[in-house]
């Protein structure tokens, strides 16, 4: 069996009384797009910062492309590309100058990476903007330029921290098109995201809650394990509807989606008609209640709710 591209065992990190990462262990395989998914504060960013050596763990081991991150940090860093939430570009440098800076940082001569630079500029649509200062770029253009800088030295593992936060839909599509092509080059991608739709793009997921892994698997495996039945209720007065439905036996979780509530139910929970009847008896107007197929977002909400209950126990 091939050696894992990323291996984490027993990782822990505290900030004072706050446990940011709690006994986390996982492995990502070569060429895999692996997602760390969870709400803000779940430990995603801290895990990535530990992996790339920006933070030191309180306990645990980490290896990237077979290199121990703690024992050989410089060698491990050379095998990593990292795209943080805050872009990581120098605003007073042009795109071309930023690329050159990051190539120098990884001891790469521009003559050695010129072909790679041109490929990435073409793929991101930034070839005609190389003289523009990073500080003058839109959010989407800045994120694509930062991705070029993270990939310029051909890393074996790429860490992406919420790569499409605040990015327009076209740039989001462009970014993911590039990411999808990386496994064919042998690159393993670790994506941290709070977004269920983005998480569904990953081949496997580790669901983080309170710094620990609540579960691990493909999106379909998580849906199968953690959802049973789901009813979508169209209702304007969502606060009152939530309060009324939350009291019912068999209601596991409730989330909002636009003008509807998505009500996760146990196998023996109430039917859609019974939910509608309860709301009408409370004089809460509804547009309808329909049983629908559960999605990843529903599984994630149930996992987070369960983790919160376990933490309070």
PLY file of the C-alpha trace (Angstrom):
ply
format ascii 1.0
element vertex 313
property float x
property float y
property float z
element edge 312
property int vertex1
property int vertex2
end_header
0.00 0.00 0.00
1.29 3.47 -0.91
2.50 5.68 1.90
-0.03 8.28 3.02
0.52 11.76 1.60
-0.60 13.27 4.92
-0.56 11.43 8.24
-1.67 12.95 11.54
-1.70 11.02 14.81
-2.89 12.17 18.23
-2.63 15.87 17.39
-3.45 18.31 20.18
-3.31 22.09 20.46
-4.59 24.39 23.19
-4.75 28.16 23.40
-5.06 28.78 27.12
-8.27 27.11 28.23
-9.48 26.59 24.66
-8.85 23.18 23.09
-8.49 23.97 19.39
-7.41 20.49 18.23
-8.25 17.47 20.38
-6.51 14.12 19.75
-6.96 14.34 15.98
-5.79 11.46 13.78
-6.31 11.05 10.03
-4.62 10.02 6.80
-4.99 11.37 3.26
-3.82 9.30 0.32
-1.72 10.47 -2.65
-3.84 12.25 -5.25
-6.83 12.60 -2.92
-8.95 15.71 -2.42
-9.62 15.47 1.31
-11.95 17.84 3.13
-11.87 19.17 6.69
-15.43 20.35 7.19
-16.97 22.02 10.21
-18.33 25.28 11.53
-16.15 28.22 12.55
-14.05 27.28 15.58
-14.10 23.56 14.79
-10.29 23.41 14.48
-9.87 23.42 10.68
-7.51 26.40 10.34
-5.47 25.40 13.39
-4.97 21.92 11.92
-3.68 23.38 8.64
-1.39 25.82 10.45
0.03 22.95 12.49
0.58 20.90 9.33
2.57 23.62 7.61
4.67 24.38 10.70
3.24 27.79 11.57
2.17 26.45 14.96
3.73 23.84 17.23
1.46 21.13 18.63
1.19 20.29 22.32
1.17 16.59 21.39
1.01 14.32 18.38
2.90 13.64 15.16
2.48 14.80 11.56
4.06 13.72 8.29
3.74 15.24 4.81
4.84 13.20 1.78
6.71 10.91 4.16
8.57 13.76 5.91
8.12 14.35 9.65
6.86 17.92 10.07
8.36 18.33 13.55
11.73 16.67 12.97
12.37 18.00 9.46
10.30 21.20 9.19
12.20 22.79 6.30
12.05 19.67 4.16
8.36 19.23 4.94
7.63 22.88 4.10
9.25 22.44 0.69
6.73 19.72 -0.14
3.75 21.84 0.85
1.74 24.58 -0.79
-0.48 26.65 1.51
-3.31 29.01 0.59
-4.49 30.76 3.78
-7.78 32.62 4.17
-5.98 35.99 4.01
-4.50 35.43 0.51
-0.81 35.63 1.59
0.17 38.00 -1.22
2.20 41.20 -0.90
-0.15 43.99 -1.91
2.66 46.31 -3.02
4.01 43.73 -5.49
2.57 42.87 -8.88
1.31 39.39 -9.72
4.56 38.67 -11.56
6.63 39.94 -8.62
4.64 37.86 -6.14
5.21 34.75 -8.23
8.93 35.50 -8.38
9.01 36.10 -4.61
7.40 32.74 -3.84
9.65 30.95 -6.33
12.66 32.46 -4.54
11.18 31.46 -1.20
11.26 27.83 -2.32
14.71 28.18 -3.91
13.35 27.91 -7.44
14.95 29.79 -10.32
12.38 31.47 -12.57
13.93 29.70 -15.54
13.02 26.40 -13.84
9.40 27.34 -13.17
8.63 29.53 -16.20
6.59 26.81 -17.91
4.68 26.12 -14.68
4.04 29.86 -14.21
2.67 30.20 -17.75
0.43 27.14 -17.33
-1.05 28.52 -14.11
-1.49 32.05 -15.49
-3.37 30.61 -18.46
-5.49 28.34 -16.26
-6.49 31.22 -13.96
-7.04 33.78 -16.74
-4.47 36.13 -15.21
-1.89 36.09 -18.02
-2.73 39.62 -19.15
-2.76 41.07 -15.61
0.74 40.15 -14.41
1.80 43.80 -14.03
-1.17 44.66 -11.80
-0.45 45.19 -8.09
-1.94 42.53 -5.82
-3.54 45.26 -3.74
-5.55 46.38 -6.78
-6.98 42.94 -7.56
-10.55 41.85 -6.90
-11.07 39.14 -4.30
-11.40 36.42 -6.92
-8.34 37.53 -8.89
-6.30 37.84 -5.71
-7.23 34.33 -4.63
-6.30 32.89 -8.03
-2.96 34.73 -7.93
-2.34 33.33 -4.44
-3.09 29.84 -5.74
-0.45 30.29 -8.45
2.08 31.25 -5.77
1.14 28.21 -3.68
1.63 25.88 -6.66
4.66 27.46 -8.34
7.17 25.05 -6.75
5.09 21.95 -7.61
4.24 20.86 -4.06
3.20 17.29 -3.33
0.51 18.45 -0.88
-1.65 21.59 -1.18
-3.45 23.02 1.87
-6.46 25.25 1.08
-8.10 27.18 3.92
-11.62 28.17 2.83
-10.35 28.92 -0.69
-13.57 30.40 -2.08
-14.70 32.53 0.87
-15.75 35.94 -0.52
-14.98 34.85 -4.08
-17.36 35.48 -6.99
-19.02 32.46 -8.69
-16.85 32.62 -11.84
-13.61 32.70 -9.83
-14.92 29.91 -7.62
-15.51 27.77 -10.69
-12.03 28.59 -12.04
-10.38 27.73 -8.73
-12.11 24.37 -8.48
-11.30 23.53 -12.09
-7.61 23.93 -11.25
-7.95 21.96 -8.00
-9.70 19.09 -9.78
-6.74 18.80 -12.15
-4.13 18.52 -9.39
-4.63 14.83 -8.42
-3.67 13.87 -12.00
-0.31 15.56 -11.27
0.05 13.50 -8.09
-0.87 16.38 -5.78
-2.86 15.67 -2.63
-5.25 18.50 -1.68
-6.52 19.21 1.84
-9.46 21.63 1.81
-10.80 23.27 4.97
-14.35 24.57 4.57
-17.50 25.27 6.59
-19.59 24.97 3.41
-21.42 21.70 2.75
-21.74 22.33 -1.00
-17.98 22.85 -1.26
-17.32 19.84 0.95
-19.26 17.64 -1.48
-16.51 18.29 -4.05
-14.04 16.33 -1.90
-13.45 12.59 -2.28
-13.45 12.07 1.50
-14.31 14.21 4.51
-13.33 14.52 8.15
-16.11 16.29 10.04
-14.59 18.40 12.83
-16.45 19.56 15.91
-14.76 21.00 18.98
-11.34 20.22 17.54
-12.07 16.48 17.24
-13.23 14.26 14.38
-16.94 13.59 14.72
-16.90 11.22 11.74
-14.98 10.45 8.57
-16.10 9.17 5.16
-17.43 10.14 1.75
-20.33 12.57 1.51
-22.70 9.70 0.67
-21.44 7.60 3.58
-22.01 10.47 6.01
-25.52 11.08 4.67
-26.37 7.37 4.97
-25.00 7.11 8.53
-26.42 10.28 10.02
-29.71 11.06 8.32
-32.94 9.12 8.15
-35.90 11.21 7.04
-36.19 14.87 6.16
-39.19 17.16 5.73
-38.97 20.60 4.13
-41.53 23.05 5.51
-42.26 26.31 3.68
-42.95 28.87 6.40
-42.47 32.63 6.82
-42.44 32.78 10.63
-39.46 30.49 11.11
-38.68 31.34 14.78
-42.19 30.35 15.92
-42.20 27.27 13.69
-38.84 26.15 15.07
-40.11 26.51 18.62
-43.23 24.47 17.89
-41.46 21.67 16.00
-38.48 21.39 18.35
-40.79 20.13 21.12
-41.97 17.12 19.10
-40.64 13.59 19.74
-38.67 12.31 16.76
-37.38 15.72 15.62
-33.58 15.45 15.56
-32.54 18.84 14.12
-33.93 21.87 12.32
-32.10 24.14 9.86
-33.09 27.04 7.62
-32.86 27.06 3.84
-34.20 30.27 2.33
-37.91 30.48 3.13
-38.07 26.87 4.31
-37.15 24.84 7.38
-35.46 21.47 6.89
-36.60 19.17 9.68
-34.46 16.06 10.28
-36.45 13.19 11.76
-35.83 9.82 13.31
-37.22 6.72 11.56
-40.32 6.73 13.79
-40.68 10.53 13.81
-43.77 12.42 12.67
-44.86 12.55 9.04
-44.90 15.68 6.88
-48.67 15.92 7.35
-48.32 15.65 11.12
-45.73 18.45 11.18
-48.03 20.63 9.08
-50.95 19.89 11.40
-48.96 20.92 14.50
-48.06 24.25 12.90
-51.63 24.94 11.79
-52.89 24.20 15.31
-50.46 26.86 16.55
-51.89 29.22 13.87
-48.56 29.35 12.02
-49.19 29.75 8.30
-47.28 27.38 6.04
-46.96 26.97 2.28
-46.56 23.20 2.50
-44.60 20.33 4.04
-42.89 17.75 1.85
-40.59 14.81 2.57
-37.33 15.24 0.61
-33.98 13.48 0.19
-31.41 14.36 2.90
-28.25 16.22 1.84
-24.76 16.50 3.28
-25.66 19.73 5.07
-28.32 17.83 7.03
-25.82 15.15 8.10
-23.35 17.84 9.18
-25.95 19.65 11.27
-26.90 16.42 13.02
-23.25 15.56 13.68
-22.55 19.01 15.12
-25.66 18.87 17.31
-24.64 15.44 18.60
-21.09 16.62 19.30
-22.44 19.65 21.19
-24.66 17.41 23.33
-21.76 15.07 24.06
-19.59 18.05 25.01
-22.21 19.32 27.46
-22.72 15.88 29.02
0 1
1 2
2 3
3 4
4 5
5 6
6 7
7 8
8 9
9 10
10 11
11 12
12 13
13 14
14 15
15 16
16 17
17 18
18 19
19 20
20 21
21 22
22 23
23 24
24 25
25 26
26 27
27 28
28 29
29 30
30 31
31 32
32 33
33 34
34 35
35 36
36 37
37 38
38 39
39 40
40 41
41 42
42 43
43 44
44 45
45 46
46 47
47 48
48 49
49 50
50 51
51 52
52 53
53 54
54 55
55 56
56 57
57 58
58 59
59 60
60 61
61 62
62 63
63 64
64 65
65 66
66 67
67 68
68 69
69 70
70 71
71 72
72 73
73 74
74 75
75 76
76 77
77 78
78 79
79 80
80 81
81 82
82 83
83 84
84 85
85 86
86 87
87 88
88 89
89 90
90 91
91 92
92 93
93 94
94 95
95 96
96 97
97 98
98 99
99 100
100 101
101 102
102 103
103 104
104 105
105 106
106 107
107 108
108 109
109 110
110 111
111 112
112 113
113 114
114 115
115 116
116 117
117 118
118 119
119 120
120 121
121 122
122 123
123 124
124 125
125 126
126 127
127 128
128 129
129 130
130 131
131 132
132 133
133 134
134 135
135 136
136 137
137 138
138 139
139 140
140 141
141 142
142 143
143 144
144 145
145 146
146 147
147 148
148 149
149 150
150 151
151 152
152 153
153 154
154 155
155 156
156 157
157 158
158 159
159 160
160 161
161 162
162 163
163 164
164 165
165 166
166 167
167 168
168 169
169 170
170 171
171 172
172 173
173 174
174 175
175 176
176 177
177 178
178 179
179 180
180 181
181 182
182 183
183 184
184 185
185 186
186 187
187 188
188 189
189 190
190 191
191 192
192 193
193 194
194 195
195 196
196 197
197 198
198 199
199 200
200 201
201 202
202 203
203 204
204 205
205 206
206 207
207 208
208 209
209 210
210 211
211 212
212 213
213 214
214 215
215 216
216 217
217 218
218 219
219 220
220 221
221 222
222 223
223 224
224 225
225 226
226 227
227 228
228 229
229 230
230 231
231 232
232 233
233 234
234 235
235 236
236 237
237 238
238 239
239 240
240 241
241 242
242 243
243 244
244 245
245 246
246 247
247 248
248 249
249 250
250 251
251 252
252 253
253 254
254 255
255 256
256 257
257 258
258 259
259 260
260 261
261 262
262 263
263 264
264 265
265 266
266 267
267 268
268 269
269 270
270 271
271 272
272 273
273 274
274 275
275 276
276 277
277 278
278 279
279 280
280 281
281 282
282 283
283 284
284 285
285 286
286 287
287 288
288 289
289 290
290 291
291 292
292 293
293 294
294 295
295 296
296 297
297 298
298 299
299 300
300 301
301 302
302 303
303 304
304 305
305 306
306 307
307 308
308 309
309 310
310 311
311 312
